[in-house]
């Protein structure tokens, strides 16, 4: 094991050079520095990084590629380093727990019989330091209680100061990368291949490997290009009667508006569902039995029209005006309650009571008022007793209770009660709203899903938004807070109106006496949808539409 300062400038130069490389190039350099040659799996990984960087494919989330690809500290050449000892070994083959190894100031020779544990220490160095081979570290297979993960502590001195580095199979310490490990496995790796004799300083062997990997990436790219290259003859795709899509393709030239072509290329779930519906109607017309389809369309028209009315009514509960009304109700209730509380505090505040004017005191006064009026309309009168202590009233006590009961019947309290009643009525109206108008199992939802799934999604989202706002509104009213949120159902109502018009048009077409004209109209719509499907941009095909 060595820490030769004459080699350090090579690694520093590699790290400096890596700063100007692309991520995929840095990954090649990192692998070549560590392993000398890259395997097929590593090259495949780098090829994906290359495609990400070239924006050939959508980039995936990948680990950051470190700038310091060699893993060595930037200032290593300026500091002397010496390996001192290894301690606290655990989980290394059959080495006893807590084994340690101390190095002398010059040459250290480790010897012993077979099985003594020399290789256990060697595997630690191969994994912790710089090595072109990293063997697996196994625990003692004859000891069921042996730790499954190896650990230990490596002690070094840097510029005379001692430092400790904990070892695990996942840890990497740049300082330890200064120590180079070389054994017979690494030697076989270098000399087993038949190559011309040449000499390269340590670290310079990464460049031929980088060149080889770059050539391999070029080969993979050529194969990818070849597999994705094909001729597209649009005249063979747009068969049948002429449609808007086929006419647009036939007239392509230097002045063609590509935005219009891209609009025709949109082929979503709405178009897929419409094509299925057109096929159903064509089958019914051609078999001269459209009654079942007409009945289904009639039911759909009725259900969707009712849904539109219910949705519009429901939406009126969440307009800006309604929000302002609820905010006003909450504000009025709070102000009236505060006014009553202040009035009560001023009139009945006593130095020996601290809760006068609080909501609890308000509740107490109302309960006392109700119980007192139960005793009699003139309570407290002469001879009456206190509801709490049951002792006869003196004049001062009777006057105080009479004033308290009159306070409950006063204008401030009545105004507060009216404001609370208005607020509670608004809460009740919100709680009574029916949000089951578009339940998943409902017939109207089945109709909308079959005819246009995009409308189904829009309606479901609008209903969910209103239901959520209902809960927020009740919470705001209860807390006497303002809430500015609204739900605008106008766009969804427009979609429903268009859907109703489409159903009506289909019904009218099926009811025509001239079935041939109806069939021709449906066939043209069907062919138009098919041509738009050809135009659509999909992962399997690479059309000219950018």
Secondary structure, DSSP 8 states (H G I E B T S, - for coil): -B--GGGHHHHHHHHHHHTTS-HHHHHHHHHHHHHSS--HHHHHHHHHHHHHHTTSS---------S-TT---TTGGGS-EEEEEEEEEESSTT--TTEEEE--SS------STTSSHHHHHHHHHHHSB-S--------TT-TTS-SS-EEEEEEEETTEEEEEEE-TT---GGGGGSB---HHHHHHHHSS--------TTTTHHHHHHHHHHHHHHHHHHHHHHH-----HHHHS-SS--HHHHHHHT--TT--HHHHHHHT---HHHHHHHHHHHHHHHHHHTT--HHHHHHHHHHHHHHHHHHHHHHHHHGGGSHHHHHHHHHHHHHHHHHHHHHHHHHHHHH--TT-S-TTSHHHHHHHHHHHHHHHHH-TT-S-TT-B-TTT--B--HHHHHHHHHHHHHHTSHHHHHHHHHHHHHHHHHHHHHT----TT-TT-HHHHHHHHH-HHHHHHHHHHHHHHHHHHHHHHHHHHTT---------HHHHHHHHHHHHHHHHHHHHHH-S-HHHHHHHHHHHHHHHHHHHHHS--TT---S--
